[in-house]
Amino acid sequence: MTELQARFRHGWPGFTLDVDLSMPARGVTALFGSSGSGKTTLLRCIAGLERAPLGRLSVVGEVWQDDRVWVPTHRRPLGYVFQEASLFPHLSVMGNLRYGIRRSSDGSAAALEQAIELLGIGHLLERKPAHLSGGERSRVGIARALAVNPRVLLMDEPLAALDLKRKQEILPYLKRLHEELAIPVLYVSHSPDEVAQLADHLVVLDGGKVAAHGPLNDVLSRIDLPIRLGEDVGVAIDGTIGAIDASWSLARVDFVGGQMWMRDHGLPVRKRVRMRVLARDVSLATAQPEGSSIQNALSGRVDAIAPDEHPGLVLARVAVGDTIVISRLTKRALDTLGIAVGLNVWVQIKSAAILE
Ligand SMILES: Nc1ncnc2c1ncn2[C@@H]1O[C@H](COP(=O)(O)OP(=O)(O)OP(=O)(O)O)[C@@H](O)[C@H]1O
């Protein structure tokens, strides 16, 4: 058994968390859902801060809860990162990191060193928390959680308290965690953008239940989910930089089923990238577009159509080879062009963001 398996039924009057999930043993699983959907309650059950009767939890082969076993929180080798990193003001950064380790049996000098390196805080070790920026404090908070050499890292909206600039500053470090940590990371977020940048897997919670669960793009490309992302509906496509056209400052991203030209961000050929393609930036045509300023036209087939939040709009799911994109179009366009499931169409992608 190599993954994280969690089965809990737990709640209060008016709310029940009712989940039975298997999450991968490494990589970032994002827990996404509206306020009150049970994301924090699920993390707290995993941490042992809530005790769901008849619950079952095993983390990478080790049982932390079942009918007979209950490992108390302080014996669970886990890191928990909250919105606000509550550091001890009288201790230096190093003192704060060491304090976390002393309380755990699993912390090791190697884990501490790796955490300091991963979060890029080596130059801050002697500082007191009062002399750190919000972003630096968050990085120290994450390093402290990692220094105990956890078997799972739980992160509850670690960026929520930061402004946009600080978020941008810290995201590269979170991406490194995603690439370099060999443990499962459960990451609660309200932000579809953050989820698209960081997650490999996505769990969508709705009213305490799992509305969808699976590899990131399988879930993002579902257009039938009750939870709607509004302007943020879209997919994340993994690919590699296939070529650079220096004369036009463009980079070609190759993915399963096609290629797209995008603005060149100086990334080298063969670099793996993730593209975020929002449904509002994707239009459909029934004939191959000519004389269009939109350079990325891909041939695909409509495989589902669903209503959008707005009564005048619909979402169409299109398979471009093995890659799914979503287009948001008006009902009138759908009707006029005769777009229906099974129709071959041209997909025009006006813009896409490269998420390294
Ligand atoms: N100890 C508690 N006693 C009673 N109700 C609680 C308790 N903890 C949470 N709740 C309720 O359970 C529901 C789920 O809360 P939870 O914090 O898990 O949601 P969430 O998805 O993390 O929300 P948010 O995104 O706002 O943080 C909410 O309705 C909340 O008010």
The ligand as a Gaussian input file, in Angstrom:
#p B3LYP/6-31G(d) Opt

LIG

0 1
 N      -15.475000      22.472000      15.727000
 C      -16.554000      22.737000      14.969000
 N      -17.784000      22.745000      15.503000
 C      -18.878000      22.988000      14.748000
 N      -18.840000      23.254000      13.421000
 C      -17.630000      23.266000      12.847000
 C      -16.431000      23.022000      13.566000
 N      -15.378000      23.111000      12.700000
 C      -15.903000      23.398000      11.499000
 N      -17.258000      23.499000      11.568000
 C      -18.180000      23.727000      10.441000
 O      -17.969000      22.664000       9.535000
 C      -18.057000      23.124000       8.190000
 C      -16.777000      22.789000       7.433000
 O      -15.726000      23.601000       7.923000
 P      -14.265000      23.606000       7.311000
 O      -13.462000      24.565000       8.118000
 O      -13.772000      22.226000       7.214000
 O      -14.526000      24.169000       5.855000
 P      -13.463000      24.716000       4.775000
 O      -13.846000      24.090000       3.486000
 O      -12.080000      24.505000       5.270000
 O      -13.834000      26.252000       4.759000
 P      -12.900000      27.557000       4.478000
 O      -12.533000      27.485000       3.039000
 O      -13.819000      28.697000       4.781000
 O      -11.735000      27.476000       5.420000
 C      -18.358000      24.599000       8.261000
 O      -19.728000      24.767000       8.145000
 C      -17.864000      24.975000       9.648000
 O      -18.589000      26.089000      10.120000

